[in-house]
Amino acid sequence: MPSRPTPFPSPLTTSSASSVPERLLARMNAARQLRCLLITGPAGAGKSALAAAWSDGLASQGIDVTRLTATDRHNDPLHFLQALRSCIAPQAPAATQNASRAAAGMDADPDAMERLAVLLVRDISARQRRLVCVLDDVQQLTSAATLDALQWLLDHAPAQLQWVLVARGMPRLSLDRLRSQAQLLELNQQDLCFTAAESAQFIQSQCALADPGQVRRLHERTQGWVHGLQLLTREPPADTSLSTAGTAQVLARYFDKEVLAPLRADELELLVHAAPCKRFCAALCAALVDTPQAVDGIAALLHRLERGDHFVVRVDDPSTGHWYRFHPLLRESLLARFAHFPEPQQQTVHGRAFAWFQGQGLPQETEHHAMRSGQAEQAALIEQCAQSLLARGERRELMDLLKELAPSNVNLQLWQARMQFFERKLDECAGSLDALQRLLPEDAVCQRFQVTVLQGALALQLDDTDAARAIMPRLRMVPSDADPFSVGSRHNILSWMYIQQGEYAMARSVQREAAPLVMNGAPLLATASGSLQGRSLVGLSYAMEGKMPQAERVLRAVVAQAAQAGKACSDARYLALSLLADVLFELDHIPQACALVEDKLEVLERTVMPDAMLRVYRVLAAAAWQSGQPAQTFSQLQRLKAYATHHRLERLLAHGLADTVHYHLLLQEPDAARSAMAQLQAMDKRQASDGAISEIAQAAQSASIQWALGTGDLEGAADRLAQLLASCEAAGRQRSVTHLLVRSAALDSLRGHGDAARLQLVEALRRGHRLGLLRSLVDADPMARALLQKLGTTEPLDPVLAFYVERLLATSSPTQAQACGAAAPPTSALQSLSEREMDMLRLLAQAMPNKKMARALELSPETVKWYLSRIYAKLGVSGRQEAVARARDLGWSSEATAP
């Protein structure tokens, strides 16, 4: 009976397989019947580890595997064939007997090499078992005679023989025949690089680095290069820049040995001169070293480095020819050498690059090098370059550029403040703006307007409506010569402010009445100043107003246009996606809503406004609850609270705490709910009131109503609910009013006020239908679905509302038990009691006082009171004796086991 195949090693679980992703082993496994597998890549790319892991898997399944690592000695073809015969002999002794006899006297025979190759092939073809020959470091074979011998063996390999060639760069062999016959699998540097997920897994296995941002930056910096990750995680830097002197030295030593040492002095000088350029070609390199006659030789050098996998990557541009770039880590090492040049020499190199790119009509690179060239026109180019980079979405490039320039004038200081804002260095940005406001004279109207706009953007990011409200009068006065970025930002800040004040029509009118903004002859779409960001805010205004169909149409259009525009509009796309997720959840498209955002949380936290992040986390928490995953619900709320705490966003923290109270009460976890409730009440007390109820106060009052319901204080809950409803009505928060009407209907039903409950529910339906609400109306109260079912069967409704009720009832029900709600219909009252509540009911039947019940159940007396109030509410009674009597009327016995 054949042995069962042994699974291939799992990647990242052992040191030997830590650089071998499963996907590559799977591809090689699928290619078992091919005649040749070729693995190429730079040093440290995991080529040998991949070949070893795969061949080990074959050997464990009874397949013969032999391995040979090529060296300089093997450039003698007879020595190479002898070494190959010696490697094959232990695996296939019978198949190499003839070759062994021929090898004994081959030194004196001019045809010995060919004879030995023929005998090897014939003997292998005579065997029954399959043989896999792994030849590593093929790049060491440089002699034409040895390469001819290997070519012959490849061309005439019998069916039983499979070659696995491992090389740094493409070997000088003719493989076209194998390609044409579909008998060749090629894995190159791009295949060998880790994906972002594989990099994260590898980093965790090496140094348990927990910060997702730092893990992401390590992956980007290495581009998934295995050995680069090993070098950087051997002693992971503590700072988030990942550019410490220690890691720089480690990388420099590696590249000096593996890439730069074999180069001539003039070749090394050429690479160092090319390092400041993100991409380069032979003609540019010739200009950088001022040797225009050397283009052909430089082209040959670049081709050789690229073909040999020396961390020079070809990135052809169809419009401008052959281009190359360095691997980011090699470029860092070369830039470190460039930094040792005297400053005039550096400026000379940048000046040559500036002139060359300008002559080629490539504006982005022209701007980049002009800013560093030290030429007289540098100051005049600053504003133009910065605006152009920002309009194209090249924010990181702009940040790098400004970091190298001293803020020598007010314009540069303004751009530095903008960059501090983009990098989320909000305290530094606020300090810079305060300094600029003191520095600028009163007649610097345009520059003072830019400061005001940045202060408004800062208030938006800090969720500080008071600060934004204070500068609104200054935002309304736009200087005639204001730049497009400031004007666009002003429009978007005003829209956000109007949304916060509940003036949704005004928020939309700001965008619709604004004149189109143009930058460099094209509409300004990108950045926080662009029209796409403004249209996203229009979508948000509809969503806040409850007009979900309109919000969905606007936001979908923004997502589509931003995706078509590419990188420049990524911020607007992420904002629209986060807002669209909230809308889709409301329309009960829960899987679609989660799919939009759940894999983008890190980038969303860096790019979108706090309002959007609040919606994202609440959607993911509610979706987890709907799918019966309360632990995931609390995980999302914890991340929301961590985000709010880190950025000092108390409004977001209040919503997170209120939701935490809500879900803990549904799970009958009063102690956890009480802890969150205390934090929320403390926050509410710190807030100053300006006459209108704040969102923090609304969240605190909503949580207190839920607590009162949970403890059976129906009258207290009714009083608080009436106050909150009136406050939200006065503030124009129609979506909140609709939800509160549903809760009021449920509360009136519990209090036995059936007519009032029906009136409240019908009014909630009218408003909800007008606003387009679905999910949030059904989820407004645990009793909502039961009330809607009852209304639909007992109340004559007009066809429009009747159809709306059907749509509401068709929304997905949470898999979490509905019995955790405030109450249940009488017929299911016993089934609604949890196991702990049934235990407590048995103790009630024994007339046990609260303190003894607390000791018996190992609870606090306060928690016992909380559970008793839940039991009374679910059974529809007001005291102990009534509860026991009611339970017995429903068929319960004190000797019965818990459900």
Summary of the structure (lengths in Angstrom):
residues: 899
radius of gyration: 35.8
end to end distance: 52.2
largest distance: 113.6
contacts: 2914
relative contact order: 0.04
helix: 67%
strand: 5%
